[in-house]
Structures are given as C-alpha cells and as structure tokens.
Amino acid sequence: MTPTVLRLAFVAALVASFALALLPSPDLPAEVDHADKIAHFIAYFGLGALGLFVWPRHALPVCVLLLTHGALVELAQSLTDYRQGDIWDWLADAAGVAAALAVHQLLRYWKRNPRT
C-alpha cells in the first residue's frame, strides 16, 4: 500500500470511529468484565498503531490527535440522550494509545539496534 492510501485509511478510521461512537450503544458481552473498556483499548491501540506506522517520525502529534479525538468522542456522547461520556472510557483510549506508542518505540529501537 502506498503512504497516501494508508493516510487516507487512518483519516477514514478516525471519522468512522467517531460516527460509530455516536450510534446507540451496542450490547457487549455480559460475561466479560469491563468489555467496553477493553473495546476502547483495542480500538485506540489500532488507531495508534496505524497512525504511528503512517507517520513514524511524528509520534507526539499522532498521540495528541488521538487523545483529543477520544476526548471529543466522550464529549459528543455526553451531548446525546442515549450515550454517556465517560472519563474511564477516555482513560482506556489513552492506555491503548500508550501501548501503541510503546510497541512503536520498541520496534524503532530494535530496528536501530539489530542483534548480530
């Protein structure tokens, strides 16, 4: 895939995740404790991984963008009568972004310091 296609995929993922977050809440499995927090973590890990792959030298702006995106999602949800904004959801988003950044940094380190 070309960098342009990957950048468009990232922007599309941001728009789609925002739109999906404003739909009525799906039923998550009751058997899994904190399933919604796990879903937030996974979603933002994926967004972070894609953003950092597309812009590897711009980690800080990518992370700030994603944290802002997550906060705006929670704010927008709080303005609906069928969803709720939740600081814990945003913290799960932040944990996903932090995990993506950690993996990104490890991969960069290993690329610069290959074992011989």
Secondary structure, DSSP 8 states (H G I E B T S, - for coil): --HHHHHHHHHHHHHHHHHHHTS------TTSTTHHHHHHHHHHHHHHHHHHHHSTT-HHHHHHHHHHHHHHHHHHHHTSSS----HHHHHHHHHHHHHHHHHHHHHHHHHHS---
